[in-house]
Amino acid sequence: MKYKNFSKIQLILIHTLVLLHLFLINTTVWAKKPVIVTTYQYIAGITEQITGNSATVIALAPPQFDPHYIVPKPSYIAKLRNANLLIINGAQLEIGWLPQLIRQANNPAIITGTKGFLDLSNFVKKIDVPTALSRAMGDVHPEGNPHFYLDPHTIPVLAKAIYERLCTIVPKNYNLYSKNYTTFIEKFNARLTVWDAQMTKVKGKSAIEYHKIYDYLLIRYGIHLAGTIEPVPGIPPASKHIAELENTIYTVSFILQDVYHPYDAAQYLSQKFSIPVIVLPHDVGATSDANDIFSLFDAIVGRITQ
């Protein structure tokens, strides 16, 4: 641009407008909320307790479906592409659907090994870690049972990992995150005391579950797992396996059923042996009474101890 035809005042005005424009652009960038993408609703629920309204928190997987087999959607790619932080359950629970989405999103900020990628399974001790693998074992997770979050005592551990990573990603919000994290932990620990007291009612009882999803919960509260409706993970039950279950069912107090597997086998056993079927949520939003991280466990504990 040639400036010789402009007066000194006009040049000052032009420079002022340019600087103002740059300032507004930078202000917009810094004012934009960080985008936190989580694979499941329960992770989003914990994260929102810490961020409050300071971040955009997006959960990918719908809660009413099998968390192992989520149908990838183009909209998920767009969400991952804009993410500053991706938080996953891990232990290969997302192995069937997430890796391809991360590749297609092409967001270097959230690839494995970066500070924008958080795998919660790295912070817990997992059960059922196989010493060998074969097709006869069904859909076994090589890193162990990935449903650790359904033990409510694990939630504070996961919350701490999320809080610390959020402070790394958005250090300017450290004070806010610290305050919210402390409040959440205090509130959650108070609820833990209540849940622990309620669950003493079922300590020592036996249960059957469809899939090995509630094992961490059963171990925590001293409930014996007498068997699973699935013969092995991921394989629907045949009549032979159901007949084998019938031989051990006389000591069983209840059958635990998740919302996404077929109910027919559980209902058959329930009707034949007069054993109640208890349908439990596996994630926030999986049932109408599990609408946040607190009510998730209110629902689980309340249904088991009713």
C-alpha positions in Angstrom: 0.0 0.0 0.0 1.3 3.5 -0.8 1.0 6.0 2.1 2.2 9.2 0.4 -1.3 10.5 -0.2 -2.4 10.0 3.4 -2.0 12.7 6.1 -0.2 12.0 9.3 -3.5 11.7 11.2 -4.9 9.3 8.6 -1.8 7.1 8.9 -2.1 7.0 12.7 -5.8 6.1 12.4 -4.9 3.2 9.9 -2.2 1.9 12.2 -4.6 2.1 15.2 -7.3 0.2 13.3 -4.8 -2.5 12.3 -3.6 -2.9 15.9 -7.1 -3.1 17.1 -8.0 -5.7 14.6 -5.0 -7.9 15.7 -5.9 -7.4 19.3 -9.5 -8.5 18.7 -8.3 -11.6 16.9 -5.9 -12.6 19.7 -8.6 -11.9 22.3 -11.0 -14.2 20.5 -8.4 -16.9 20.3 -7.5 -16.7 24.0 -11.2 -16.3 25.1 -12.2 -19.5 23.2 -13.0 -22.3 25.6 -10.8 -25.4 25.5 -12.5 -28.4 23.9 -12.3 -31.6 25.9 -13.5 -34.8 24.1 -14.1 -38.0 26.1 -15.0 -41.4 24.8 -17.8 -42.1 27.4 -20.4 -40.1 29.3 -19.0 -40.9 32.7 -15.7 -39.4 31.8 -17.4 -36.2 30.6 -19.4 -36.2 33.9 -16.2 -36.2 36.0 -14.5 -33.7 33.7 -17.4 -31.2 33.9 -17.3 -31.3 37.7 -13.8 -29.9 37.4 -14.0 -27.5 34.5 -17.4 -26.1 35.3 -18.4 -23.8 32.4 -14.8 -23.0 31.5 -14.5 -25.7 28.8 -16.6 -27.4 26.1 -16.8 -31.0 27.1 -18.1 -33.5 24.5 -18.7 -37.3 25.0 -18.7 -39.4 21.9 -20.3 -42.7 22.7 -24.1 -42.8 23.3 -24.7 -44.4 26.8 -27.4 -46.8 25.8 -25.1 -48.9 23.5 -22.4 -51.5 24.1 -19.3 -49.4 24.8 -17.1 -52.0 23.0 -18.9 -51.5 19.7 -19.8 -47.9 19.0 -20.6 -47.0 15.4 -18.1 -44.4 14.2 -19.7 -41.2 12.7 -18.3 -38.4 10.6 -19.3 -36.0 13.3 -17.0 -37.7 15.8 -14.1 -36.9 13.4 -14.9 -33.2 13.4 -15.1 -33.2 17.2 -11.7 -34.9 17.6 -10.2 -32.5 15.0 -11.0 -29.6 17.2 -10.1 -31.2 20.6 -7.4 -29.8 22.9 -7.6 -32.9 25.1 -8.9 -36.4 24.5 -9.7 -38.6 27.5 -10.3 -42.3 27.1 -11.2 -45.2 29.3 -8.5 -47.3 27.9 -7.6 -51.0 28.5 -8.7 -51.4 24.9 -12.4 -50.8 25.6 -12.4 -48.3 22.6 -10.1 -50.5 20.4 -12.9 -51.4 18.0 -13.9 -47.9 17.1 -11.7 -45.1 18.3 -8.3 -45.6 16.6 -9.6 -45.0 13.1 -11.4 -41.9 14.2 -8.2 -40.5 15.7 -6.3 -41.2 12.4 -9.0 -39.5 10.3 -9.2 -36.5 12.6 -5.5 -35.8 12.0 -5.1 -33.8 15.1 -1.5 -33.9 16.4 -2.6 -32.5 19.7 -4.4 -35.7 20.8 -2.3 -38.6 19.5 -1.0 -41.2 21.9 2.0 -39.9 23.9 1.1 -36.3 23.8 -0.2 -34.2 26.8 -3.5 -34.0 24.9 -4.1 -37.7 25.2 -5.1 -39.2 28.6 -5.7 -42.9 29.1 -7.4 -43.4 32.4 -6.6 -47.1 32.6 -3.0 -46.3 33.3 -4.0 -45.1 36.8 -5.8 -48.2 38.1 -4.9 -51.8 38.8 -6.8 -54.0 36.5 -8.2 -57.5 37.1 -8.5 -60.5 34.7 -5.3 -59.7 32.9 -4.7 -62.8 30.7 -1.4 -64.7 30.8 -2.1 -66.1 27.3 -4.6 -65.4 24.5 -6.6 -67.6 22.2 -9.8 -67.4 20.2 -11.4 -69.9 22.5 -11.4 -67.3 25.2 -13.7 -65.0 23.3 -13.3 -61.2 23.2 -10.9 -61.0 26.1 -9.1 -57.7 26.7 -5.3 -58.2 26.7 -4.8 -55.5 29.2 -7.4 -56.8 31.6 -11.0 -56.0 32.4 -11.7 -52.4 31.3 -14.8 -51.7 33.4 -12.9 -50.5 36.5 -14.8 -47.2 36.7 -17.9 -49.1 38.0 -16.2 -49.4 41.3 -17.1 -46.1 42.9 -13.9 -46.0 44.8 -12.0 -45.7 41.5 -13.7 -42.4 40.6 -11.6 -40.2 42.9 -8.5 -41.7 41.4 -9.7 -41.0 37.8 -10.8 -37.5 38.9 -7.3 -36.7 40.1 -5.7 -37.8 36.8 -8.2 -35.7 34.9 -7.6 -32.7 37.1 -3.9 -32.8 36.8 -4.0 -33.1 33.0 -6.5 -30.2 32.7 -4.1 -28.1 34.7 -1.3 -29.0 32.3 -3.5 -28.2 29.2 -5.0 -25.0 30.5 -2.7 -23.7 33.3 -4.4 -20.3 33.4 -7.5 -22.1 34.9 -5.4 -23.8 37.7 -7.2 -22.0 40.5 -10.6 -22.7 39.2 -9.9 -26.4 38.5 -8.3 -26.8 42.0 -11.4 -25.3 43.7 -13.8 -27.4 41.6 -11.8 -30.6 42.1 -11.6 -30.2 45.8 -15.4 -29.6 46.0 -16.1 -32.6 43.8 -13.9 -34.9 45.8 -15.4 -33.8 49.1 -18.9 -34.3 47.8 -18.1 -37.7 46.2 -16.4 -39.1 49.3 -19.4 -38.2 51.3 -21.6 -40.2 48.9 -19.1 -43.0 49.0 -19.7 -43.4 52.8 -23.4 -43.7 52.1 -23.0 -46.2 49.3 -20.6 -48.3 51.3 -23.1 -48.5 54.2 -25.9 -49.5 51.8 -23.9 -52.2 50.1 -23.2 -54.0 53.4 -26.7 -55.5 52.9 -25.6 -57.6 50.0 -22.1 -58.6 51.2 -21.5 -62.3 51.0 -24.4 -62.9 48.5 -23.9 -64.5 45.0 -24.8 -63.1 41.6 -24.8 -63.9 38.0 -24.2 -61.3 35.3 -24.6 -61.3 31.6 -21.1 -59.9 30.7 -18.2 -59.4 33.1 -18.9 -55.7 33.4 -19.7 -55.3 37.1 -16.8 -57.4 38.4 -14.9 -54.5 40.1 -18.2 -53.5 41.9 -18.7 -57.1 43.0 -15.2 -57.5 44.4 -15.4 -54.1 46.2 -18.5 -55.1 48.1 -17.8 -58.8 48.7 -20.4 -60.2 46.3 -19.5 -63.6 44.8 -19.8 -64.0 41.0 -21.4 -67.4 40.4 -21.2 -67.2 36.7 -21.9 -65.3 33.5 -24.7 -65.7 31.0 -22.1 -65.3 28.3 -20.0 -68.5 28.1 -17.0 -66.3 27.2 -16.9 -62.6 26.5 -18.6 -61.6 23.4 -20.2 -65.0 22.7 -24.0 -65.3 23.1 -25.2 -68.1 25.4 -26.3 -71.5 23.9 -28.7 -73.8 25.6 -25.9 -76.0 26.9 -24.3 -73.1 28.8 -27.6 -72.0 30.3 -28.2 -75.6 31.5 -24.8 -75.5 33.2 -25.7 -72.3 34.9 -28.9 -73.9 36.2 -26.7 -76.4 38.2 -25.1 -73.6 40.2 -28.0 -71.1 40.4 -29.5 -72.3 43.6 -27.1 -70.1 45.7 -27.7 -67.0 43.5 -29.5 -64.0 45.0 -29.9 -61.9 41.9 -29.0 -61.6 38.2 -27.3 -58.5 37.0 -28.3 -57.4 33.5 -26.9 -54.4 31.6 -29.0 -52.3 29.3 -27.5 -53.3 25.9 -27.4 -57.2 26.0 -30.5 -59.3 25.3 -32.7 -59.9 28.3 -34.2 -63.3 27.3 -31.7 -65.6 29.0 -31.8 -63.6 32.2 -35.6 -63.5 32.2 -35.7 -67.3 31.5 -33.6 -68.0 34.6 -35.4 -65.5 36.7 -38.8 -67.0 35.9 -37.7 -70.6 36.3 -35.9 -70.1 39.6 -37.7 -67.0 41.0 -34.5 -64.9 41.1 -34.8 -61.2 40.5 -33.2 -59.6 37.5 -31.6 -56.3 38.3 -31.0 -54.0 35.4 -28.0 -51.7 36.1 -26.7 -48.7 34.2 -23.1 -49.0 32.9 -22.6 -45.4 32.1 -24.1 -42.0 32.9 -27.3 -41.7 30.9 -27.7 -45.5 30.3 -30.9 -45.4 32.5 -33.2 -42.5 33.2 -32.1 -42.3 36.9 -28.4 -42.2 36.1 -28.1 -38.6 34.8 -24.7 -37.6 36.3 -21.7 -39.3 38.0 -23.4 -39.2 41.4 -26.8 -40.6 40.3 -25.0 -43.3 38.3 -23.9 -44.9 41.6 -27.1 -43.9 43.4 -28.9 -46.0 40.7 -26.5 -48.9 40.9 -26.5 -49.1 44.7 -30.2 -48.4 45.0 -31.2 -51.1 42.5 -29.0 -53.8 44.0 -30.0 -53.1 47.7 -33.7 -52.4 47.1 
